Amino acid sequence: MFIEIAAQINFLNSDEGGKNVPFGQGLSPKLVFKTSTKEYFTEFNIEDSKIIFPGEQLKLELKIKGEPCIFIHKGASFDLFEGENTIGSGTIMEIL
């Protein structure tokens, strides 16, 4: 099961501990809501030709795998992790 959302996301630049290189489709970081410690796996919906650079802020659609229903609401905040590193943060704009 998964839930699809649209979120405003701020990807950290490498000076802030984020990724060092641009990325595109295939990014699948862990997501942790600010009100929880449970980790969820995600899958970003990024156009094949789109390249995202560290430090960018943009609205993206993503799938949250699992059943995080109690945390899902417009305005909910979350952090994105690759391993132990925080690579970004976001806010849910819309549940799709």
FENUR-V655536 format. One record per backbone hydrogen bond with DSSP energy under -0.5 kcal/mol. CO is the residue of the C=O (numbers start at 1). NH is the residue of the N-H. If there is no record, write none. Layout:
BEGIN
co & nh
CO & NH
CO & NH
END
This chain:
BEGIN
co & nh
1 & 66
3 & 64
4 & 96
5 & 62
6 & 93
6 & 94
7 & 9
7 & 60
8 & 91
9 & 11
9 & 58
10 & 89
11 & 55
12 & 19
13 & 16
13 & 18
14 & 17
23 & 52
24 & 27
27 & 44
29 & 42
30 & 81
31 & 40
32 & 79
33 & 36
38 & 33
40 & 31
41 & 65
43 & 63
44 & 46
45 & 61
47 & 50
52 & 23
53 & 56
56 & 11
58 & 9
58 & 60
60 & 7
61 & 45
62 & 5
63 & 43
63 & 65
64 & 3
68 & 71
68 & 72
71 & 73
73 & 76
76 & 92
77 & 34
78 & 90
79 & 32
80 & 87
80 & 88
81 & 30
82 & 85
85 & 82
85 & 87
87 & 12
88 & 80
89 & 10
90 & 78
91 & 8
92 & 75
94 & 6
94 & 96
END
